[in-house]
Amino acid sequence: MKIGLRGLFFVIILLSVPVAAFKFVFLPRNIEIALAKSEIQDKQQKLEQLREAGSRINDLETAIAALKEAVTLIEAKLPPEEKVDDVVRQAWEIARGHELVNKGVQPSKVVPAVRYRELPIELDLEGDFDGFYAFLLELEQLPRVTRIKEMKLERVDEDLGIVHAKFVLSVYFQPLASKTLLAGAPE
């Protein structure tokens, strides 16, 4: 069998068809498939991140609901502005009940905030230490939100246990609705 130039040319063409098919068809397809797989993997990772974020959002919604409930409970303990005198009167009744003597009262300027106001009142009391301690314990049990700060406690008579207490009692309250609206504070 004699293979001539024509036969050799035919064999070369036969061999070049699969090589050309690999180079021009299969190789680009494999690259496209690899890129598609990479894209799919990236998108699956992003979907997983979105699922995690979604579960965190549900957790945040639960936490926000709990915080709103806590704020509502605290706001329920805030008296309206016109009832602040009642809270101060209760504090004085507690002080009298424990035989503390009023040496001075100095209300300060109201401190505004977005949802509440603070009225600091400088108090000056004198009496038995045990009575003063019982006063503080009973004041703590009031259903309204109060805070004691800047306390100075001095002994007057060591033998009798008499103390002189100077402190600031802050009473927190809800402002009147008309003042809140005028100030532009959110309800």
C-alpha positions in Angstrom: 0.0 0.0 0.0 1.3 3.2 -1.2 0.5 6.4 0.6 1.0 9.3 -1.5 0.9 13.0 -0.9 -2.9 13.0 -1.1 -3.1 10.2 1.5 -0.7 12.0 3.8 -2.7 15.2 3.5 -5.9 13.2 4.2 -4.3 11.7 7.4 -3.1 15.1 8.6 -6.6 16.6 8.1 -8.1 13.6 10.0 -5.7 14.1 12.9 -6.1 17.9 12.9 -9.9 17.8 13.2 -9.9 16.4 16.8 -7.0 18.7 17.8 -8.8 21.7 16.4 -12.0 20.6 18.0 -10.3 20.3 21.4 -8.6 23.7 21.0 -11.5 25.7 19.6 -14.5 23.9 21.1 -13.7 21.8 24.2 -11.1 24.0 25.8 -13.2 27.2 25.8 -16.2 25.2 27.0 -14.2 23.8 29.9 -13.1 27.3 30.8 -16.7 28.5 30.7 -17.8 25.6 32.8 -15.1 26.3 35.4 -16.1 30.0 35.5 -19.8 29.0 35.9 -18.9 26.7 38.7 -16.9 29.4 40.4 -19.8 31.9 40.1 -22.2 29.3 41.4 -20.0 28.7 44.4 -19.7 32.5 45.1 -23.5 32.9 44.8 -24.0 30.0 47.2 -21.7 31.6 49.7 -23.6 34.9 49.4 -26.9 33.0 49.9 -25.5 31.4 53.0 -24.4 34.8 54.3 -27.9 36.2 53.5 -29.5 33.3 55.4 -27.2 34.1 58.4 -28.1 37.8 58.2 -31.7 36.9 58.0 -31.5 34.8 61.1 -29.7 37.7 62.9 -32.4 40.1 61.7 -35.0 37.9 63.4 -32.9 37.9 66.5 -32.5 41.7 66.3 -36.3 42.1 65.9 -36.8 40.0 69.0 -34.2 42.0 70.9 -35.8 45.3 69.7 -39.2 44.1 70.8 -37.9 43.2 74.2 -36.1 46.6 74.5 -39.3 48.4 73.5 -41.2 46.5 76.2 -38.5 47.5 78.7 -38.8 51.1 77.7 -42.6 50.9 78.0 -42.2 49.4 81.5 -39.8 52.2 82.6 -42.0 54.9 81.0 -44.9 53.5 83.0 -42.9 54.3 86.1 -42.4 57.9 85.0 -45.1 60.2 86.5 -46.6 62.9 84.3 -45.2 66.4 84.9 -48.1 67.4 87.1 -47.6 64.5 89.5 -43.9 65.3 90.3 -45.0 67.1 93.4 -46.6 63.9 94.6 -43.3 62.0 94.3 -41.5 64.7 96.2 -44.3 64.7 98.8 -43.9 60.9 99.2 -40.2 61.4 99.8 -40.9 64.0 102.5 -43.4 61.7 104.2 -40.9 58.9 104.2 -38.3 61.3 105.7 -40.7 62.5 108.4 -41.7 58.9 109.1 -38.1 58.1 109.9 -37.7 61.3 112.1 -35.4 63.1 109.7 -35.3 66.9 110.0 -35.4 69.0 106.8 -32.6 71.5 106.8 -33.1 72.8 103.3 -34.6 72.1 99.8 -33.2 73.6 96.6 -34.9 72.5 93.3 -32.6 72.9 90.3 -33.4 73.5 86.7 -35.2 70.8 84.8 -32.9 68.7 82.6 -34.6 67.9 79.3 -34.2 64.6 77.4 -36.1 63.2 74.4 -38.7 61.1 76.2 -38.4 62.2 79.8 -37.3 65.1 82.0 -35.1 65.1 85.1 -35.8 67.4 88.1 -32.7 67.4 90.4 -33.6 68.6 94.0 -30.8 69.3 96.5 -31.9 68.0 99.9 -30.4 68.7 103.3 -31.5 66.2 106.0 -30.4 65.6 109.6 -31.3 62.7 111.9 -30.5 59.3 113.2 -28.3 57.2 110.9 -30.5 54.2 111.1 -33.5 56.4 110.2 -31.6 57.9 107.3 -30.7 54.4 106.1 -34.3 53.2 106.4 -35.3 56.4 104.5 -33.0 55.4 101.6 -34.3 51.8 101.6 -37.9 53.0 101.5 -37.2 55.6 98.9 -35.7 52.9 96.7 -39.0 51.0 96.9 -41.0 53.8 95.5 -42.8 52.8 92.3 -41.4 55.9 90.5 -38.0 56.3 89.0 -35.7 58.4 91.2 -31.9 58.6 91.6 -29.7 59.9 94.4 -26.4 61.4 93.4 -23.7 63.7 94.9 -24.3 62.4 98.5 -22.3 63.9 101.3 -22.8 62.3 104.7 -21.3 63.8 107.9 -21.5 62.8 111.6 -23.0 65.5 113.8 -23.1 63.6 117.1 -21.1 60.4 117.3 -22.6 59.3 120.6 -26.2 59.7 119.4 -25.6 58.5 115.9 -26.9 61.8 114.3 -25.8 62.4 110.7 -26.2 65.3 108.4 -26.9 64.3 104.8 -26.7 66.5 101.8 -27.6 65.0 98.4 -29.3 65.5 95.1 -32.5 63.5 94.5 -33.4 63.4 90.8 -37.0 62.7 90.0 -37.7 61.6 86.4 -41.0 62.4 84.8 -42.8 62.5 81.4 -43.2 66.0 80.0 -46.6 67.3 79.0 -47.6 66.3 75.5 -47.9 69.9 74.3 -44.4 70.7 75.4 -43.1 67.6 73.8 -44.7 68.4 70.5 -43.5 72.0 70.5 -39.9 70.8 71.2 -40.1 68.5 68.3 -39.3 65.4 70.4 -40.7 62.1 69.1 -43.4 60.4 71.0 
